[in-house]
């Protein structure tokens, strides 16, 4: 714990540093992609500017512009298709260029001086679209905040785009004016505003551009074509009063096109510089992230080594102590407790002697004195647990023996009471008194079953001796005689069978417990049915106790099934009191031997059914082996089919659980 806090803080700082470099790398890559998109937008703008100028000249009456205009339109369409994946640019295109086809068709049909395609409206359409595209700036401010050179480059690119748009707009505007021969309407005012916008944009460009970029701009405006274009501009400037202009529109177009192309070349050069800077920033961010990752890995390895070295002095003695504790918990203590529970009365030989903290075993663990004290405490815990186990074993044994002794005494008294009641019944002639004696006999029989159940749970009750085998119907009747509400029991169908003598008492006792349970959990007006039949497929005999009561949930049925299959492992004192009857049934079924089993199933229509299966070894073979058992009644047949279907479902669920 002492070194955990500084280690966590150190790793957190390293993680934040790596996260910062990863974020910087993401910003650099985003900026590089955004710069590329901005350059593609300017390429589209360049072609639109050319189409605008040619269209305006065509509307002014210059028919020679049709051929270059067709080629320019194809280039514009190609650039537009390349912009479709970019959603921000695509939205601008849809808003401002959706009427492009109609404008082109109107320009192709129009002639100079007509109203078919107004020159000013067409110029405004193209100019609005170009301004909207120039306004699209995909590069976010946060991406350029950390690098001044990249920020200035993007600013220079924007200002140069504005200046180039002014030059291209002036080219298109005067192209139509020169073709028409004079200014009309607001054309001269638009001409002066465009020139002022160009001058302002160029001033801002020179403020943020580098020296090579300013030199490239100066060279673009120093060519012969640029000077020729300036002369045409001066001539147009003098025609403010609407006087006629004697200028060749084709020559003006060629000169201004060279200037616009030169400005576009400067723009591409500036864009290349910006893109190179973005690539360099992305590369530097990648190297920085790799360096931080390597440093973070080395630091984590170093910290782990230091932590391992620092904790080694603690882990070795603690590991030995843990191993000793595991040996006590998993082997020594359970084995000793098992021997105590199975031993005679004296348990002192199994208890370890008391050990002081300075015993050799405690000192062999090494480490500080506190670890030795912990080891001594573990030995003391072991001794205390063994003392408690010995006391518990003695308490269980004494309690069980006391209950068994009490059960035997009750059993003997009940037997004597039954003998006395039997003699009184033989001597009594009064029907009313004889009926009361019969009720008393029934109560005594139930008391005998309870005493025998107590001895069964204590594991000290031998079965009641039976001299000869008994008929299956007699066994059922004997079981019914041992329950309280015997009048509600309906012995439906019991096919003939002979149960061997040593198993008669246990089978009757087991059936009595099942019948008693069905009577307790079914309505007072509903009978509990008892069926019996041969299962020729498995050479077994089945008794079924069927009630129409509240039934049981699947979870309760599984727990009850576990208790019914108990072979004696679940102790009497640990089982819930209301489920002692289930334990009695489980012990009796186990005592009947292999093949005897009790299963629970849902009764069709509601309720619960219990099935007792007796193997063939508990049955007396029929004297006539060729004789076949009588056919089952329809009720028994349907009940048998229902039980077989339930057994099949139970086996399917069991198989599915094992496979999963």
N, C-alpha and C positions, 0 to 999 in steps of 0.2 A: 504494500500500500504506500510505503514511503516513496518508492521510485515510480509508482504508477502515474501519479499526478504530473510530475515534470515530463515523463515520457509522452503522456497524452497531449500535453501542451505543445511539446516539440513537434510531434506528428501532426497536430492541428495546424501549426504554422506552416509546416512543409506542404500540407494538403491545400491550404489557402494559396500558397505561392504557385503550386502546380495548377490550381483552378484558375488563377489569374492569367497564367501564361496560356492555358487552353482557351480562355475567353478571348485573349488577344489574338490567338491564331484564328479563331472563328471570325472575329471582326475583320481581320486582314483578308481572309478568303472571301468574305461577303463583299468587302470593298472592291476586290479585284473583279468579282462578277458584276458588281454594279457599274464599275467604270467601263467594262466591256459593253454592257447594255447601253450606256450613255453614248458611246461612240457609234453603235449601230443606229441609234435614234438620229444622230447628226448625219449619218449617211442617208437616211430616209429624208431628212429635212433638205439636204443638198439637192436631191433629185426633185423634190416638190418645188423647190425654188426655181429650178430650171424649167419645169413644166409650167409654173406660173408665168414666167417671163415669155416663153414661147406662145402660150395661150393668149396673153395680153397683146402680143404683136400680131397674132393671127386675127384677133378681133379688131385690131386697128386697120386691117386691110393688107397685111404682108402675107401673101399666099405661099411664099417660099418657105415659111416656117412649118408647113404641114409635115414634111418628111422628118426633120429632126424631132418634132413634137411627138410623132408616133413612136420613135425609138425611146424617147424620154419616158413616155407613159408606160412602156413595157418595164423599164427599170424601176419605176415607181411601184408598179404592181408586184414585182419580184421582192422589193424591200418590204412591202406591206405584208406579203405572205410570211416573210421571215419574222415578223413581229407578233404573229398570232399566239405563240406560247407565252408571251409576256403579258400578264393580265393588266398591269397598270397602263402600258402603252396601248394595248388592245381596246381598253375602255375609251381612251382619248380618240383613237381612230374611229370607233363606232359613233361617237358623238359628233365629230367634226368632219369626217370624210365619208359619211354614209351617202351623201348626194354627189359624190365624185363622178359617178357614171353619168348622171343627168347633166352636170356642168360640162363634162366633155362633149356630150351629144349636142348640147345647145351651142357650144363654141364651134363645133364642126358645121352646124347648120347656119350660123350667123355670118353677117358681112359687116363691113365698116359703116358706121352711121345708122344702123338699124336698131330696133328695140328687141330683136330676137334674143340676143345674148348681150346684156349690158356689161360694158368693159369694167366699170367701177365695181359692180356687184361681184363679178368673177374674181377680180383682184382681191376684194375683201374676203371672199370665201377661202382662197388659198392662203392669204395672210393670217386669217384666224386659225386655220389648221396648223400652220407653221409655228405661230406663237404658242399654241397649246402644246405642241410637241416640244418646243424649247423649254416650256415650263415644267415638263416632266423631268424631275431630278431624282433618279433612283438612289443616288449616293446619300446615305443618312449623315446627319451632322455628327453623331456619336462615333461613326467609323473614321472620321478624319480629325477628330479633336486631338488625338495624341500625336499627330505628325503635321507640323506647319508646312513642310514642303509639299506634301500631298494636298493639303487644304488650299495652298496658293495655286497649285497646278489646276485644281478643279475650278477655282474662281477664274483663273485666266481662260480656261476652256469655255466657261459660261459667257464671259464678256466677249470673247472672240466670236462665239456663236451669235450673240446679239449684233455685233458689228457686221458680221457676214450676212445676217438676215437683212440688215438695213441696206447693204450694197445690193443684194439680190432683189430686194423690193424696189429699190430705185431703178435697177435694170429693167424689171418688168413694167414699172410705171412709165418710164420714159420710152420704153419699147413701143407701147401703144400710142403715146403722145407723138413720137417721131413718125410712126406709121400713119397717124391721122393728120399730122402737120400743124397741130396747135394744142394748147391746154384748154380744157373745158371744165366748167364747174369748179369743184374743189381740188382738182388735180394738182394745181400749182402749190396750194397750201399743203397738200399731202407730200409733195416733193420736198418742200423746205423742212417739214417735220422729220422726214426720213433721214435727210442729211444731218440734222441736228442730233438725232438718235445715234447715228453712226459715229459722229465725232465724240460724243459722251462715252460711248462704249469703248472706243479706242483709247481714250484717256484712262479709263479704269483698267483696261488690259495692261497698259504700260506700267501701271502702279504695282501689279502683282506678278507680272511676267518676269522671266529670267532674261539675262542679257542676250543669249542666243535666240530666244523667242522674239524679243524686240527687234533684233537684227533681221530675222526672217520676215517679220511684218513690214519692216522698212523696205526690204528688197521686193516684196509683193507690190507695194505702192510705187516703186521706182521704175517699173518696166515701161516700155514704149506704149503698150496697150493701155496701161493705167493712165499714162499722160494723155493719150488720145481720148480716153473716157472722161478725163478731167476737162478737156477742151469742150466736149459735147455738153458736160454739166454746166460749164460757164455760159455756153450758148443758150441752154434751156433757162438758166437763171435770168437771162436778159429778156425773156419772153413772158414776163409776168403780166403784161397787159393783154395777153391773148393774141399777140401778133403771130404771123405765120412763121413756122420753123422750116428751114431748108436743111434737113439733116437726113442722112441715110440710116434707116432703122437697122439694116443688116450689119453695117459697119459698127454702129453703136452696140448691137447685140454681141458681135464677136469680141470687141474690146472689153466689154464688161464681163463677158463669160470667162475670158482669160483671167481677169482680176478676181472674179468669184472663185475660179478653180485654184488660183494661187492662194487665196485666203483659206480655201478648204484644205490645201496642202499644209499650210501653217497650222490649221486646226488639227489635222491628223498628226502632225509632229508633236504638238502639245499633248494630244491624247496619248500618243506613244510614250511620252515622258511620264505622264500620270500613270499609265498602265505599268510601265517598268517600275515606278516607285511602289505601286501596290504589290507587284510581284516580289520586289525586294523585301517589303515589309512582311509579306506572307512567309517568305523563306526564312527571314530572321525570326519570326514567331515560331516556326517549326523547329529551328535550331534551339531557340530558347526553351521551348517545351521539352524537347529531348534532353537538354542539359538539366533542366529541373527534375525530370523523371529519373535520370541517372543519379543525380545528387540525392533525391528523395529515397531511392532504393538503397543507395549506400548508407545513408543516414539511418534508415529503418533497420538494415542489417547490423550496423554498429550498435544501435540501441538494443536490438534483440540480443546481440552478443553480450553487452554489458549487463542486461537484465538477467540473462541466463547465468552469467558468472556471479552476479550478486546473490541470486537466489539459490545457487547450488549448495551453499553451506546450510541452507534451510531444508531444501527438498530431500537431500539424502537421509537425514535422521527422520524427517516426517514421513518419507516413503517407507522406511523400515517400520516405523510406528503404525502406519496404515496397513502394511502387510500383516503385522502381528494382530491388529484389530480385526482385519478380515478373516484371519485364521480362527480367531476366537469366535467371531460371529457366524461363520459359515461351517466350521468343522467341530471345534472343540466344544463350544457351548451346546449346539444341537445334539451332538452325540452323547454328551453327559446327561442332558435333560432326558433324552430317550432312555438311557440306562436307568436313570432315577425312576421314571414312570413305570418301567417294567421290572424293577427290582423288588425284593421283599421290603419289610417294614423299615429296616435300618438303611439310611441314606448317607451316613457320615463318611463312608469310604469313598464316595464320589466327589466330596467337597475339597477344593484345593486349599492348601494352607495359606494363612494371611501372609502377605509379603510387604516389606517396607519399601520406601522409595529408592533405597540404595541397593536393591537386589541386583545380582549379576545380570539377570535378563534385562532389567531396565537400563543398566549402565551400558549394555552391549549395543543399544540403539545409537549411542553417540549423541552429539549435539549439546545444547545447553542444558542446564539443570532443570529448566522448566519442562523440557521434553521428557526427561526422566520422570518427573512428577506426573506428567500426563500418562506415561506408561504404567506407573504404579496405580493411578486412578482407574485405568482400564482393567487391571487385575482385580481391583476391589469391586468394580462393577460386575465382573464375571463371577466373583464369589457371591455377591449379593443376589445376582440372577439365579445362581444354582440353589442358594438357600430358598429363594421364593419358589423355584420349581419343585424342590423337595417338599416344601410345605403344601404346595398346591396338589402334588401327587398324593401326599398323605391324606389331605382333606377330601380329595375325590374318592380315594379308596375307602376311607371311613364312611363317607356319605353313601357310596354305592352299597357297601356292606350293610349299613344300617337300613337302607331302603329294601335291600334284598331280604334281610332278616325280618323286617316288618311285613314284607310281602308273603314270606313263607308262613308266618304266624297267621296272617289273615287267610291264606289259602287253606291252612289246616282247619281253622275255625269254620270257614265256609263249607268245607267238605263235611265236617261233623254236623253243621247246621242242615246241609242238604240231606244227609242220612236221616236225621231226626224228622225233617219235613216229609220225607218219603214214607217213613213208618206211620206218621200221623195221617197221611193221605190214604194209606191202605186201611186204616182203622176207622176213618170218618165215613159216615153214611149220609149226613146232612148235605144236600147239594150246595146250599149257600156257604156253609163252612168249608166245604171242599173247594169251592171256587176261590175263597180267600186264601186257602192253603196253596192253591195253584199260583196265585199272584205272589205269595211269599216265596214260593219255590223259584219263580221267575226272577224276583229281585236277588235272591241268593245266587242264582246262576250268573247274573250280570256282575255281582260282586266277585265271584270266582274269576270271571274273565278279566276284570280290572286288576285283581291280584296277580294273575298270570301275566298280564301286560307289563306290570311293574317288574316282574322277575325277568321277562324277556328283555326289557331295556337295560336291566342290570347285568344281563348276560349270564345269569345263574339259574335258569329255569329249564329243566329237562322237559321234553314233551310228555303229555298225559299218556300213560300206557293204554294201549288198545289191543285187545287180544286178537281180534279177527278183522279182516277187511270190512269196509262199510260201503253201502250203496251211495252213489252221488247224491240222490235225493235226500237220504238220511243225513249226509254231511251238511247239505243246505238247510235242512230243517233244524239241525243242531245249532247252526250259526244263527238262524232267525230267532231261536229260543233265547239267545244271549243278548238281544238288543231290546231297548226299551219299548219302542213303538212297533212291535212285531206285527200288529194288526194291519199296518200299512204296507207290509212287504207282500209282493205278489210273485209267487214262484211260477213263472210263466211256462217254461219248457225246460226240462232237464233230461237229456237223453241218458239211457242206462249206462252206468259205468261203475266199476268197483275200485275204490281207493285202498291202497295197501295200509295195513294197520298202523305202522309207525308214523304215517303222515296224516292220519285222519284228524287228530286233535289240532295239529298246526293248520291244516287247510280250513277246518271249521272256524278256528280262532281268526285266521286271516280274513275269511269271508265275513265274519261278524264285524270286524273293524271296518271293512269297506261298506257294508250295509249300514252301519251306524253313521258313517260319514255322509252317505247319500241321504239318510233320513234327516240329519241335522241341517243340510244345505238345500232342501227342497221344500216347497209349500206343504202345509199340513194336510191339504186335500189331495195331493198327488202321491200315487203309490211309487214304491221303489221296486223295480223288476229284477228278478234273478233268472238268468238263462244258463244253460249248459249244453254243450254239443261236442261231438268228436270232430277233430280236424285230421282227416285221413291223409292230407298231403304231408304233414309233419309228424304224424303218429303222436299227436298230443290231444289233450282234452282241455277245453276252455270253459271257465265260468265267467259270466259277465254280470256286473251289477250296474243297472241303468237307472239314473234319476233324471228328473225334468226340472231341476232347480236353477240356481243362478249361474252355474258354470264357473269357469276360471279363465283368466286372461292367458295369453301365450307365455308371458314371463312367469306367472304363478304356476302354470302347468309344467314349465321346465324345472322350476325349483322343486315342485312336488315330486316330479319324476326322479330327480336326484335323490330325494329322501327315500322314495320307495325302493330305489336300487341300492340303498346303503347296506353295507355288510358288517357294520359294527364300528366304523371309524369315527362317526360323529358321536361325541360323548353325550350322555343323558343330560348333564348339567348345562351344556352349552346350547342345546336345541331349544327353539321357542316352544312354550308350553302348549299352544294350540295345535302344534304339528307333531305331538308325541305319537298320535295314532299312525301317522305316516311312517315314523321310525319303527313302530311295532310291526307294521306290514313289511317293511324292508328287512327287518331281522328275521321274521318268520319265513319270507321268501328265500332268504339266503340259507336258512337252516334246512329248507326243503331240498337244497342241493342244486347242482348245475341243470339248467334248462327251465327251472321254475322262475317265472318273472311276472311282474305286474306293470301294466301300462295304462295310461289315461288317454281318453279320446272325447271329443265333443259329441254329445248326443244330438242326432238330427231333430231339429225343432227346439233346441235349447236344453241345457243341462250338461251333465258330465257322466261319462261311462268309464268303469274300471274293468279291465280284462285280466283275469288270472289264468296263466297258461301252465298246465301241469305236464311234464314230460312223460313219455311212455313208461319209464322205469318206476314211476309212482303208481301205476295202474296195474290192476290184476288182469292178465290176458283172459279173453273170452274162452269158454270151454269149447265152443264150436267155432273153429277158425273160419269155416266156410260161410258162416252166417254173416249177413251184412247188416249194418245198423239201420234202424228204421228211418224213413225219410224225414227230414226236418220240416217243421211247420213253416208256413210262409213268413211269419214274424221272425222266427229264428234264422231263416235263410237270409232275409234282408239284413238282419242285425249282423250276421256273420260277414256278409259282403261289405257292410259298412266298416266293420273292424278291420277287415283285410285291406280296404282302401286306405284307412287311417294308418295302418302299419306301413303300407307302401309309401305314403307321403312322408312319414317319419323317417323311413330309411333313405328316401331321396334327399330330405333336408340334411340328414347326417352325412351322406356321401358328398353333398355339395359343400358342407362346412369343412370336411377333411380336405377336399381338393383345393378349396380356396386357401 
